[in-house]
Amino acid sequence: MSDVALQMRSERQRWAAPGSGHDTLIAILRVVLPSAVGVVAALMVFLPLTAGGDVSFVLDRNKVEITKERLRVQSATYRGQDDKGQPLPDAVVSLDFQGGVTRKFDTKTNKKGEFTQVGLVPGGYRITASKDGFVGTYIDTRVGLGEPTQLPEMKLLSKSAAQAAASGETEKANAALREMFAKANQLSSEGKADEAIAAYNEVLAKNPQVAEAHYNIGYLKAQKKDWPGAEAAYLKALEVRPGYGEAISALARVYQDSGQSAKATELLTKAATDNPKDGKVQFNLGVFYLNSGKAEEAAAAFQKAAEADPSNAEVYYYLGTLNVGQNKIPEAIANLEKYLSMNPTNAQNTATAQGLLAALKPKK
């Protein structure tokens, strides 16, 4: 082996010997290298988060304070009055959060009619105020950031005041409706059928429950021989007021005049059966039978009408004239005298009754 090789071998042996510099280096690296790995890993995690320019997800102190500010307790202040403008104490107040999460706060007004509610998150609220003897009310409002939210004043009407106000409004509306109805009647009496129908329809646009308006439209359309239109109007009147005797009779006449006698008979018979104590319905059925030449049926219907409504003078007129045709002279005289004793207003029937009595009664 050459001298150079021997020298290099001697140096390596000294490097590898226990306690040499090699052992010292290994001992140092055993501590330093793991620490260096930790430092590098930490740098890899934090350097992208603190680099400037793009989006940063690190919340600095100011941003944390802003987040807390958004959750800060808010408050709302309110002053309530009654209908006379006086403070309303002990009114129950409910604040319902409208933000999709159930949050409700209940409180009462103080002697000044005021309340202050804390603990509110910003957002929309429905605030309801109520008290015994008063009509409750509510407002929709928003509670914001910063200073306490001052709510608008709400007035609670006493129930008596609310009823009086509603009654006044109803009477005002009814007065306007009566005026419109009178105008329609005037047009009808002047023979302006189309204008009257339009005016009655204006009444119904305000209140579709006015059965008389439907009835009058039916009458005007029947005068024009618009049978389908008249039928529809009379049926609507009966829908609004079931058992409306005049509408039943008018609808029966429409059926009779339009060639639907069977329908007319069915309608009146059913009405009389359903309303045995309704004098008008029985009377109308009697008139229908009389016009149809059915004297016996007419007499039976008029007799029921007299029992149901003895105050209807015309019933006795028709019974008397039917008695004459049946040669029931005593009954005819009794019914016609009864008719005249009731001071009837039908001049033509009165004259006929007087003439019949003069002919039936024996001469003295």
Residue, then its C-alpha position, 0 to 999 in steps of 0.5 A: m500500500s502506498d504512503v498516500a493511501l495509508q495516510m487517507r486511511s489513518e484520517r478516516q479511522r480518526w474521523a470514525a473513532p468514538g468521540s471524534g468530530h463525526d460523532t459531534l456532528i451527528a449529535i448536533l444534526r439529531v437535534v437541529l434537523p427535526s427543528a428545521v423540518g418543523v420550521v419549514a412546515a410552519l412556513m408552508v402553512f402561514l406564508p400563503l395566509t399572510a402574503g399580500g395582494d390576493v384574498s386573505f382569510v386572516l381576521d385581524r383585530n379590527k375585523v374581529e371587532i366588526t364581527k362582534e359589532r354585528l352581534r351587538v345587543q340592539s334596543a327598540t323604544y315605543r310610545g303607545q296611545d289610545d284613540k283620545g291621544q292619551p298614554l296607554p299603560d299596561a298594553v301587552v306588546s309582542l315583538d316577533f322577529q321576521g328573519g326566519v328564526t323564531r325569536k319573540f319578545d313580550t313586554k308591557t308599556n309603562k305608565k307613560g305608555e312606553f316600553t324599551q326592549v333590549g336584546l334585539v338582533p338587527g332585522g325585521y320585526r312585527i310589533t303587536a300591541s293589545k289591551d282588554g277593551f281595545v282593538g289590537t293593532y300592529i306595525d312592521t318595522r326594522v331594527g338597525l345598528g347603532e342608536p336605539t330604534q324609535l318606533p312610530e306611535m300606534k293608537l289603539l281604538s277602544k272597542s266602542a269607538a271602533q264599532a262606532a267608526a265601523s257603523g259610520e262607514t257602513e252607513k255611509a256605504n249603504a247611503a251611497l248604495r241606496e242612492m245608486f239603486a234609486k238612480a237605477n229605479q228612475l232610469s227603469s221608470e223612464g223606460k231606459a232599460d239598457e241604462a237601468i240594467a247598467a246602473y243595477n250592475e253598478v250597484l251589484a259591483k259594490n255589493p253583489q248581495v242586493a237581491e232586488a238589483h238581480y230581480n230588477i235586472g231579471y224584470l227588465k230582461a223579461q220585458k225585452k223577452d231576453w228569456p235566458g238573461a231574465e232566467a239567469a238574473y232571477l236565479k241569481a236573486l234566489e241564490v242571494r235570497p233563497g225563498y224570495g217569493e217575487a223572484i220565484s213567481a217571476l221566474a215561473r212567468v219567464y218559464q211560462d212565457s218562454g214555452q216551458s210550462a212544465k218547468a214553471t209548474e215544477l218550480l212553483t209546486k216545489a216552492a209551495t211544498d218547501n214553504p207551506k207557511d209562506g203566504k206569498v209563495q202560496f198566493n203566487l202559486g194560486v195566481f199561476y194555476l188561475n192563469s193556467g186555467k186550473a181552478e181547483e188547484a188555484a182555489a186550494a192554493f189561495q185557501k192555503a195563502a189565506e191561512a198563512d197570511p190573513s192580512n192579504a186582501e187580494v186572496y179573498y178577491y180571488l177566492g170570491t171570484l173562483n166561488v162564483g165560477q163554482n156556483k158557491i154563492p154564499e162562499a162567494i159573497a162572504n169572501l167578496e165582503k171580506y175583501l171589501s172590508m179590508n179597504p183594498t188598494n186595487a181599484q179594478n178588483t174593488a170595482t169588480a167585487q162591488g159589481l159581483l156582490a150587487a148581482l149575487k145578493p138578493k134584491k130587497 
